[in-house]
């Protein structure tokens, strides 16, 4: 639990830095710019969480194995393990990893929604 809380605080700090960098890149500091910057940061964390799930469940394992096997065959290095052996030995990441990304995205998305509501009222 403490480990997840530490990661959440670190990700929130990273998100704040990303938000500020987006604001610097836009060279605007209006309410809409803040809303957009926090929304982009939230979406980045959501996408990172989803990408963690996709990679953890092995959606691209076969493609990665095939490409490395193809190039290995071209250069004379055959794979020692079959795809099945590689898949079975793969270490799964904990679910708390992508939960942490999603929890880090939540405040940024909520702030963005609030700022957009304030702007449009």
C-alpha positions, 0 to 999 in steps of 0.5 A: 500500500505504501509502495503504491502511495509513493508511486502515486505521489511520484506520478503526480509530480511527474504529471505536474511537470508534464502539465507545466511543460505543455503550458510552456510549449503552448506559451499560453497560461489562460484557463483553457490552456490549463484545462487542455494541459491537465487533460493531455496529462491525464490522457497520457497516464490513462494511455500508459495504464492501458498500454501496461495491461496490453503488454502484460497480457501479451497482445504483442508477444507473438509479433515481437517473437516473430520479428526477433526470430526472423532477424535472428535467422537472417544473421545466423542466431536461432532462438533457443526457446519456442514461443510457448516457452517464452510465453510461459516464462514471461513475468507478469507485472502486478495489477497495482502498476496500472491502477497507479497510472489510472489513479494518477490520471484521475486528478488531472482529468477531474481538474480538466473537467472542472476548468472546462466547466468553469470556462463554458459557464 
